[in-house]
């Protein structure tokens, strides 16, 4: 096991996390290290569920906050080990989201007596399908661990607040034709050719812009795969176009499905996945209070994050973490050192009531 010192400088801690490979489904080594590091902290109660680690303060405060981040990364792209150049920390997961995990881990270790009780959640398999998501497993097996007045997802947001998130819908649109030998193609109907009408409709489609709480969520509808044909000498009788719809959180899952079907009423549409988003909730007390403290102008989250899971649990949530979300999943991802320090300082100040406490009872694991 690679030891972690959660009391180390935030830059060194981030580098240490990046240098422990943890591609989705292979987070055990990093989860072991996080569990060992936090178990050495006398002020925390630590639980392990699969390869997710939950650490809590139990000081009986009036409020409880969840600070969460996923341990997994997408597959490596020649971007290990980490390297530090000109104030930028490069490496797999540096942006998405080991920089945010480092902030949460250091807060967990160093804030021994926060003015709000805190539940720190470090979870597995966020980058995979929802049924494997570690946060989803915790909600199913130990929902008590996720009860809180507010949740902060340490997703990269350029050290600003990204409120809510979009919903996502995937569907297959099937175009029918009739098989024939390509030597006698006039006897058949080429479904792949017919699919051009669907692709033109997608190309002509104007995505909606929906304003919620003063934030503009830009929707998107795109073909992401086209499949047809069984052999080189057969006119295809089916063509399946997979589409991805990113929809504003004001639409429910059912409304998003109805919207898509309404655009293609004459075709077979099979919805394969639909996950609702989360409203920004800027008018909710806990969210509004934290936004004011952070001094950030909220932006809409263009994408889906686990704030939606907390919203489904009835917990207000927002995205706040270091790193540019546009760099997530790229080979050249990095996190600015300045944003690591800024996020740590602002959250530490808010959670501690203005002063960052020491780590006298939390030693590094040898």
Secondary structure, 3 states (H helix, E strand, C coil): CCCCCCCCCHHHHHHHHHCCCCECCCCHHHHHHHHHHHHCECCCEEEEECCEEEEECCCCCCCEEEEEEECCECCCCCCCCCEEECCEEECCCHHHHHHHHHHHHHHHHHCCCCCCEEEEEEECCCCCCHHHCHHHHHHHHCHHHHCCCEEEECCCCCCCEEECECEEEEEEEEEECECEEHHHHHHCECHHHHCHHHHHHHHHCCCCEEEECCEEEECEEEEEEEEECCCCCEECCEEEEEEEEEECCCCCHHHHHHHHHHHCCCCEEEEEEEECCECCCCCCHHHHHHHHHHCCCCEECCCCCCHHHHHHCCCCEEEECCCCHHHCCCCCCEEEHHHHHHHHHHHHHHHHCCCCCCCCCECCCC
